[in-house]
Amino acid sequence: MKPLRLLRWSGAVLSPRTRPYPLGSCCLRQYHVSPIQHQSTASSPLQEPWSTDDPSESHEQSPSQLTPETQSDPTGRESDLHKFPSPSPSQALKSAKLAALHARLSLSPRLPLETLARCLIDSTADPNPAFNNSSLALLGSSLIGYYTSEAILCRYPRLPTEVVFAAMWAYSGPKTLGIICREWGVEVVAEPGSEVDPGLLQCRRLETNDLSGETLLPVKEVETVRPNAGKGWRVGINSRTMYDNAFGEEIPRTDPSLSDEKKALAEDLKAGRVISLIDACSKFIHALLAGIYLHQGRRAAKFFFNEHILSRHLDVPRLFEFTVPTRDLAKLCVREGFPQPVARILSETGRLSRSPVFVVGVFAGKEKLGEGQGASLNEARTRAAVAALKGWYLYSPIEVRVPSDAEGGGKRWEPVLVDMGEVVI
């Protein structure tokens, strides 16, 4: 597998404040002091930073012209910084909260504080894509989705698609990332602005959302890419894979039956003027992983992902939910060419008592597929069928290797088992 060379185009993702500059140049924001303030990311080589629009105007002020506000800062730079929606990069180097977060996450010194500060700025706080975390969050979302899906599919290659979606949601869904962000000690600012501490998560959030993830503003899907969305056709698992997001969820849109106030909030949410708290936390984690990936490389990003996201325990067998397990097992045996499953009593006790216990096994020929126990024969047979289905779907190879391990000149990746898919009734 051919590795990608990200150093050629990583500068398009990072803002100018975090790019390497030669000695003597400034990597901070540069502004033109004029009646109408403009925010720019690069200055003309013939014009010094903080220069005025009028060349005849001098930067020097006499002591008699200094006001109490300008005595501490004669050039007026401090007052100009407060006119912008996000903090200046120079404040990131002075923030104790940002340095504490950097040390708490054991981040490498190769990841500068300016990049970490940019990861904390949502697009609802600063709409300029050169200074918010939108581009980084887009890259980080793709990386997390890629790492999560390959880890699940290579470890459990026979999982049904719905269980794969549920496992991906449990590992890297918005609620999970919101909990991780809270465990990291990330605090959210009440109102974004240039005067706030760069170590706070800056976003304009909905008042109806909290970290639990329960959205009090109902939304439904209206605008979709499905070819026959308005015909009331059944939404199958294949269409969820093609047209929906990484978790198999339809893209939401405004419900026409909402009140005007809630409809306005929904439109603000759709337009990106406000954001829920868990979504802002998710974007921060996505952006942080992308920053590590660009500054430190693939190995450091994957190590960070394994330590903070994939290391969490997930009970995959509890994600299954069978409606008629005996029928599913019979269909599976027909598809794989096995003999028809037969339930047999292995042992029993207290048949005539108040609490009997039956142990039933499901056999395909001479092979026992599963075993279950219950207070009745029907319950024990159902549990045995469920155990047989889980034993088939939860197959895992002894040595698990993912495709990303072959990147960077590693050992060649050998394809794993590709199952035919779940049983379709």
MARNUFI-168545 format. One line per 3 residues: number of its first residue (from 1); for each residue y, x, z of C-alpha. Coordinates in nm, 2 decimals, always signed. Example, Ala and Ser with C-alpha at 12.3 -4.5 7.8 and 13.67 -1.06 7.14 Angstrom:
1 = -0.45/+1.23/+0.78 ~ -0.11/+1.37/+0.71 .
END
This chain:
1 = +0.00/+0.00/+0.00 ~ +0.33/+0.15/-0.11 ~ +0.59/+0.19/+0.17 .
4 = +0.94/+0.06/+0.12 ~ +1.24/+0.30/+0.15 ~ +1.49/+0.10/+0.35 .
7 = +1.75/+0.37/+0.39 ~ +1.88/+0.30/+0.04 ~ +1.98/-0.06/+0.11 .
10 = +2.00/-0.09/+0.49 ~ +2.37/-0.03/+0.46 ~ +2.41/-0.37/+0.30 .
13 = +2.27/-0.53/+0.62 ~ +2.45/-0.33/+0.88 ~ +2.82/-0.39/+0.94 .
16 = +3.07/-0.10/+0.88 ~ +3.11/-0.05/+1.25 ~ +2.75/+0.09/+1.28 .
19 = +2.74/+0.30/+0.97 ~ +2.76/+0.68/+1.00 ~ +3.10/+0.81/+0.91 .
22 = +3.21/+1.17/+0.86 ~ +3.41/+1.34/+1.13 ~ +3.76/+1.23/+1.16 .
25 = +3.70/+0.88/+1.02 ~ +3.71/+0.57/+1.22 ~ +3.40/+0.34/+1.25 .
28 = +3.59/+0.06/+1.42 ~ +3.76/-0.24/+1.28 ~ +4.10/-0.17/+1.12 .
31 = +4.38/-0.41/+1.11 ~ +4.72/-0.44/+0.94 ~ +4.99/-0.53/+1.19 .
34 = +5.19/-0.79/+1.01 ~ +5.31/-1.15/+1.07 ~ +4.98/-1.27/+0.93 .
37 = +4.68/-1.07/+1.07 ~ +4.40/-0.98/+0.84 ~ +4.06/-0.85/+0.93 .
40 = +3.92/-0.58/+0.71 ~ +3.62/-0.35/+0.71 ~ +3.77/-0.06/+0.52 .
43 = +4.11/+0.10/+0.49 ~ +4.29/+0.26/+0.20 ~ +4.27/+0.64/+0.20 .
46 = +4.65/+0.65/+0.15 ~ +4.72/+0.42/+0.44 ~ +4.66/+0.51/+0.80 .
49 = +4.48/+0.25/+1.03 ~ +4.72/+0.02/+1.22 ~ +4.99/+0.08/+0.96 .
52 = +5.24/-0.19/+0.88 ~ +5.29/-0.37/+0.55 ~ +5.64/-0.23/+0.53 .
55 = +5.63/+0.15/+0.48 ~ +5.98/+0.19/+0.61 ~ +5.88/+0.04/+0.94 .
58 = +5.81/+0.30/+1.20 ~ +5.54/+0.29/+1.47 ~ +5.76/+0.46/+1.72 .
61 = +5.95/+0.25/+1.97 ~ +6.22/+0.36/+2.20 ~ +6.17/+0.31/+2.58 .
64 = +6.44/+0.04/+2.57 ~ +6.25/-0.16/+2.32 ~ +5.92/-0.17/+2.52 .
67 = +5.85/-0.50/+2.68 ~ +5.62/-0.53/+2.99 ~ +5.34/-0.64/+2.75 .
70 = +5.38/-0.34/+2.52 ~ +5.45/-0.07/+2.79 ~ +5.07/-0.04/+2.85 .
73 = +5.00/-0.04/+2.47 ~ +5.31/+0.06/+2.27 ~ +5.13/+0.01/+1.93 .
76 = +5.03/-0.35/+2.01 ~ +4.67/-0.29/+1.93 ~ +4.54/-0.46/+2.25 .
79 = +4.73/-0.78/+2.17 ~ +4.61/-0.78/+1.81 ~ +4.24/-0.76/+1.91 .
82 = +4.27/-1.09/+2.10 ~ +4.35/-1.27/+1.77 ~ +4.00/-1.22/+1.63 .
85 = +3.69/-1.43/+1.71 ~ +3.46/-1.15/+1.83 ~ +3.52/-0.85/+2.05 .
88 = +3.62/-0.51/+1.91 ~ +3.34/-0.25/+1.86 ~ +3.53/-0.02/+2.09 .
91 = +3.47/-0.27/+2.38 ~ +3.09/-0.23/+2.33 ~ +3.11/+0.13/+2.45 .
94 = +3.28/+0.02/+2.77 ~ +3.06/-0.28/+2.85 ~ +2.84/-0.25/+3.16 .
97 = +2.64/-0.56/+3.07 ~ +2.56/-0.42/+2.73 ~ +2.46/-0.09/+2.86 .
100 = +2.24/-0.26/+3.13 ~ +2.07/-0.47/+2.86 ~ +2.01/-0.16/+2.65 .
103 = +1.85/+0.02/+2.94 ~ +1.66/-0.29/+3.06 ~ +1.48/-0.33/+2.72 .
106 = +1.41/+0.05/+2.71 ~ +1.58/+0.07/+2.37 ~ +1.61/+0.41/+2.20 .
109 = +1.94/+0.60/+2.20 ~ +1.91/+0.58/+1.82 ~ +2.00/+0.21/+1.84 .
112 = +2.38/+0.22/+1.91 ~ +2.55/-0.02/+2.14 ~ +2.76/-0.15/+1.85 .
115 = +2.45/-0.28/+1.68 ~ +2.33/-0.44/+2.00 ~ +2.67/-0.60/+2.04 .
118 = +2.66/-0.74/+1.69 ~ +2.31/-0.89/+1.76 ~ +2.47/-1.09/+2.03 .
121 = +2.74/-1.25/+1.81 ~ +2.63/-1.57/+1.64 ~ +2.78/-1.70/+1.32 .
124 = +2.92/-2.00/+1.51 ~ +3.13/-1.75/+1.71 ~ +3.24/-1.53/+1.42 .
127 = +3.20/-1.67/+1.07 ~ +3.25/-1.33/+0.91 ~ +2.90/-1.22/+0.79 .
130 = +3.00/-0.85/+0.83 ~ +3.04/-0.89/+1.20 ~ +2.78/-1.15/+1.31 .
133 = +2.41/-1.14/+1.33 ~ +2.32/-1.37/+1.04 ~ +2.20/-1.09/+0.80 .
136 = +2.01/-0.92/+1.08 ~ +1.85/-1.24/+1.20 ~ +1.73/-1.32/+0.85 .
139 = +1.55/-0.99/+0.82 ~ +1.42/-1.01/+1.18 ~ +1.28/-1.37/+1.12 .
142 = +1.09/-1.24/+0.82 ~ +0.95/-0.95/+1.02 ~ +0.84/-1.16/+1.31 .
145 = +0.68/-1.42/+1.08 ~ +0.50/-1.14/+0.89 ~ +0.37/-0.96/+1.20 .
148 = +0.27/-1.28/+1.38 ~ +0.08/-1.43/+1.08 ~ -0.11/-1.11/+1.00 .
151 = -0.21/-1.07/+1.36 ~ -0.34/-1.42/+1.39 ~ -0.52/-1.44/+1.05 .
154 = -0.68/-1.10/+1.08 ~ -0.81/-1.17/+1.43 ~ -0.92/-1.52/+1.36 .
157 = -0.98/-1.55/+0.98 ~ -1.15/-1.89/+1.00 ~ -0.87/-2.07/+1.19 .
160 = -0.76/-2.40/+1.04 ~ -0.41/-2.40/+0.90 ~ -0.28/-2.65/+1.16 .
163 = -0.41/-2.42/+1.44 ~ -0.24/-2.12/+1.27 ~ +0.09/-2.31/+1.27 .
166 = +0.04/-2.40/+1.64 ~ -0.04/-2.03/+1.72 ~ +0.26/-1.90/+1.54 .
169 = +0.48/-2.15/+1.72 ~ +0.33/-2.05/+2.05 ~ +0.40/-1.68/+1.98 .
172 = +0.73/-1.68/+1.80 ~ +0.87/-2.03/+1.81 ~ +1.22/-2.10/+1.93 .
175 = +1.12/-2.22/+2.27 ~ +0.91/-1.91/+2.33 ~ +1.19/-1.68/+2.22 .
178 = +1.44/-1.87/+2.43 ~ +1.21/-1.80/+2.74 ~ +1.19/-1.44/+2.64 .
181 = +1.57/-1.41/+2.61 ~ +1.61/-1.57/+2.95 ~ +1.35/-1.32/+3.10 .
184 = +1.56/-1.04/+2.96 ~ +1.86/-1.15/+3.15 ~ +2.08/-1.24/+2.86 .
187 = +2.37/-1.45/+2.97 ~ +2.55/-1.70/+2.74 ~ +2.93/-1.71/+2.72 .
190 = +3.11/-2.04/+2.79 ~ +3.35/-2.00/+2.50 ~ +3.34/-1.71/+2.24 .
193 = +3.64/-1.49/+2.18 ~ +3.75/-1.14/+2.15 ~ +3.84/-1.11/+2.52 .
196 = +3.48/-1.18/+2.65 ~ +3.23/-0.91/+2.75 ~ +3.03/-0.78/+2.45 .
199 = +2.72/-0.80/+2.66 ~ +2.72/-1.18/+2.66 ~ +2.55/-1.40/+2.39 .
202 = +2.84/-1.55/+2.20 ~ +2.79/-1.89/+2.03 ~ +2.94/-2.23/+2.01 .
205 = +2.66/-2.44/+2.15 ~ +2.58/-2.81/+2.16 ~ +2.64/-2.96/+2.50 .
208 = +2.33/-3.18/+2.45 ~ +2.09/-2.89/+2.43 ~ +1.96/-2.67/+2.70 .
211 = +1.71/-2.38/+2.72 ~ +1.42/-2.62/+2.76 ~ +1.45/-2.70/+2.39 .
214 = +1.48/-3.07/+2.42 ~ +1.73/-3.19/+2.17 ~ +1.90/-3.51/+2.27 .
217 = +2.05/-3.55/+1.93 ~ +1.78/-3.70/+1.70 ~ +1.75/-3.57/+1.35 .
220 = +1.52/-3.66/+1.06 ~ +1.46/-3.51/+0.73 ~ +1.65/-3.64/+0.43 .
223 = +1.72/-3.37/+0.18 ~ +1.39/-3.20/+0.10 ~ +1.23/-3.00/-0.18 .
226 = +0.92/-3.22/-0.18 ~ +0.87/-3.36/-0.53 ~ +0.77/-3.71/-0.41 .
229 = +0.95/-3.74/-0.08 ~ +1.08/-4.09/-0.13 ~ +0.75/-4.25/-0.24 .
232 = +0.60/-4.26/+0.11 ~ +0.30/-4.04/+0.02 ~ +0.10/-3.87/+0.29 .
235 = +0.21/-3.52/+0.38 ~ -0.09/-3.29/+0.35 ~ -0.15/-2.95/+0.50 .
238 = -0.11/-2.78/+0.16 ~ +0.24/-2.93/+0.11 ~ +0.34/-2.82/+0.46 .
241 = +0.24/-2.46/+0.37 ~ +0.45/-2.47/+0.05 ~ +0.75/-2.68/+0.13 .
244 = +0.81/-2.65/+0.51 ~ +0.91/-2.36/+0.74 ~ +0.69/-2.10/+0.89 .
247 = +0.56/-2.34/+1.16 ~ +0.48/-2.62/+0.92 ~ +0.78/-2.83/+1.02 .
250 = +1.00/-3.03/+0.78 ~ +1.36/-2.93/+0.76 ~ +1.57/-3.18/+0.96 .
253 = +1.87/-3.38/+0.84 ~ +2.10/-3.64/+0.98 ~ +1.95/-3.98/+1.06 .
256 = +2.17/-4.26/+0.90 ~ +2.12/-4.48/+1.20 ~ +2.31/-4.25/+1.44 .
259 = +2.64/-4.34/+1.58 ~ +2.96/-4.18/+1.44 ~ +2.99/-3.94/+1.73 .
262 = +2.63/-3.82/+1.71 ~ +2.65/-3.81/+1.33 ~ +2.95/-3.58/+1.35 .
265 = +2.76/-3.36/+1.59 ~ +2.47/-3.35/+1.35 ~ +2.69/-3.26/+1.06 .
268 = +2.84/-2.98/+1.27 ~ +2.49/-2.86/+1.35 ~ +2.39/-2.87/+0.98 .
271 = +2.71/-2.69/+0.87 ~ +2.66/-2.41/+1.12 ~ +2.97/-2.48/+1.33 .
274 = +2.76/-2.53/+1.64 ~ +2.41/-2.42/+1.74 ~ +2.16/-2.51/+2.01 .
277 = +2.10/-2.26/+2.28 ~ +1.74/-2.18/+2.20 ~ +1.83/-2.13/+1.83 .
280 = +2.10/-1.88/+1.93 ~ +1.85/-1.70/+2.16 ~ +1.60/-1.69/+1.87 .
283 = +1.86/-1.55/+1.63 ~ +1.95/-1.28/+1.88 ~ +1.58/-1.16/+1.92 .
286 = +1.54/-1.17/+1.54 ~ +1.85/-0.96/+1.49 ~ +1.75/-0.72/+1.76 .
289 = +1.41/-0.66/+1.60 ~ +1.59/-0.61/+1.26 ~ +1.83/-0.36/+1.42 .
292 = +1.54/-0.16/+1.56 ~ +1.36/-0.17/+1.22 ~ +1.67/-0.04/+1.04 .
295 = +1.77/+0.23/+1.29 ~ +1.43/+0.35/+1.42 ~ +1.18/+0.25/+1.15 .
298 = +0.88/+0.03/+1.11 ~ +0.67/+0.19/+1.39 ~ +0.93/+0.13/+1.66 .
301 = +0.99/-0.23/+1.54 ~ +0.62/-0.31/+1.55 ~ +0.58/-0.15/+1.89 .
304 = +0.87/-0.36/+2.02 ~ +0.71/-0.67/+1.87 ~ +0.37/-0.60/+2.03 .
307 = +0.52/-0.52/+2.37 ~ +0.74/-0.83/+2.40 ~ +0.59/-1.10/+2.18 .
310 = +0.23/-1.04/+2.08 ~ +0.13/-0.91/+2.43 ~ +0.17/-1.26/+2.57 .
313 = -0.16/-1.44/+2.64 ~ -0.24/-1.74/+2.43 ~ -0.55/-1.95/+2.49 .
316 = -0.63/-2.02/+2.13 ~ -0.94/-2.25/+2.20 ~ -0.70/-2.50/+2.37 .
319 = -0.51/-2.55/+2.05 ~ -0.80/-2.73/+1.89 ~ -0.81/-3.11/+1.89 .
322 = -1.10/-3.29/+1.72 ~ -1.12/-3.66/+1.66 ~ -1.49/-3.69/+1.56 .
325 = -1.64/-3.35/+1.63 ~ -2.00/-3.46/+1.54 ~ -1.88/-3.57/+1.19 .
328 = -1.69/-3.25/+1.14 ~ -1.99/-3.04/+1.24 ~ -2.21/-3.23/+0.99 .
331 = -1.96/-3.18/+0.71 ~ -1.94/-2.81/+0.80 ~ -2.32/-2.77/+0.78 .
334 = -2.33/-2.93/+0.44 ~ -2.05/-2.71/+0.31 ~ -2.22/-2.39/+0.43 .
337 = -2.57/-2.49/+0.33 ~ -2.70/-2.51/+0.69 ~ -2.96/-2.77/+0.80 .
340 = -2.83/-3.09/+0.94 ~ -2.73/-3.05/+1.31 ~ -2.96/-3.21/+1.57 .
343 = -2.88/-3.28/+1.94 ~ -3.15/-3.20/+2.19 ~ -3.15/-3.24/+2.57 .
346 = -3.19/-2.90/+2.73 ~ -3.19/-3.01/+3.09 ~ -3.08/-3.30/+3.31 .
349 = -3.04/-3.39/+3.67 ~ -2.98/-3.71/+3.87 ~ -3.03/-3.95/+3.58 .
352 = -3.06/-4.24/+3.82 ~ -2.80/-4.11/+4.07 ~ -2.43/-4.18/+4.09 .
355 = -2.33/-3.86/+3.92 ~ -2.59/-3.74/+3.66 ~ -2.55/-3.42/+3.46 .
358 = -2.69/-3.37/+3.11 ~ -2.70/-3.05/+2.92 ~ -2.73/-3.10/+2.55 .
361 = -2.76/-2.84/+2.27 ~ -2.68/-2.88/+1.90 ~ -2.93/-2.71/+1.67 .
364 = -2.93/-2.64/+1.30 ~ -3.30/-2.56/+1.23 ~ -3.40/-2.31/+1.49 .
367 = -3.05/-2.18/+1.56 ~ -2.85/-2.32/+1.85 ~ -2.49/-2.38/+1.74 .
370 = -2.34/-2.50/+2.06 ~ -2.41/-2.63/+2.41 ~ -2.23/-2.88/+2.63 .
373 = -2.27/-3.08/+2.95 ~ -2.14/-3.42/+3.07 ~ -2.20/-3.72/+3.28 .
376 = -2.36/-3.90/+2.98 ~ -2.57/-3.81/+2.68 ~ -2.28/-3.90/+2.44 .
379 = -2.03/-3.69/+2.63 ~ -2.26/-3.39/+2.64 ~ -2.34/-3.42/+2.27 .
382 = -1.97/-3.44/+2.19 ~ -1.89/-3.13/+2.40 ~ -2.18/-2.95/+2.23 .
385 = -2.04/-3.03/+1.89 ~ -1.69/-2.91/+1.99 ~ -1.84/-2.59/+2.12 .
388 = -2.02/-2.54/+1.79 ~ -1.70/-2.59/+1.59 ~ -1.50/-2.36/+1.81 .
391 = -1.77/-2.10/+1.78 ~ -1.74/-2.11/+1.40 ~ -1.36/-2.13/+1.38 .
394 = -1.30/-1.86/+1.65 ~ -1.50/-1.59/+1.48 ~ -1.33/-1.26/+1.52 .
397 = -1.43/-0.92/+1.37 ~ -1.51/-0.63/+1.60 ~ -1.24/-0.40/+1.46 .
400 = -0.92/-0.58/+1.38 ~ -0.67/-0.41/+1.14 ~ -0.37/-0.57/+0.99 .
403 = -0.21/-0.48/+0.65 ~ +0.10/-0.33/+0.81 ~ -0.11/-0.06/+0.97 .
406 = -0.16/+0.09/+0.62 ~ +0.22/+0.13/+0.57 ~ +0.36/+0.48/+0.60 .
409 = +0.06/+0.67/+0.48 ~ -0.19/+0.53/+0.73 ~ -0.56/+0.46/+0.68 .
412 = -0.62/+0.23/+0.38 ~ -0.65/-0.13/+0.48 ~ -0.97/-0.30/+0.40 .
415 = -0.95/-0.68/+0.34 ~ -1.10/-0.90/+0.61 ~ -1.31/-1.21/+0.57 .
418 = -1.13/-1.49/+0.38 ~ -1.28/-1.83/+0.48 ~ -1.30/-2.13/+0.25 .
421 = -1.08/-2.33/+0.49 ~ -1.11/-2.61/+0.73 ~ -1.34/-2.90/+0.68 .
424 = -1.17/-3.18/+0.48 ~ -1.29/-3.53/+0.57 .
END
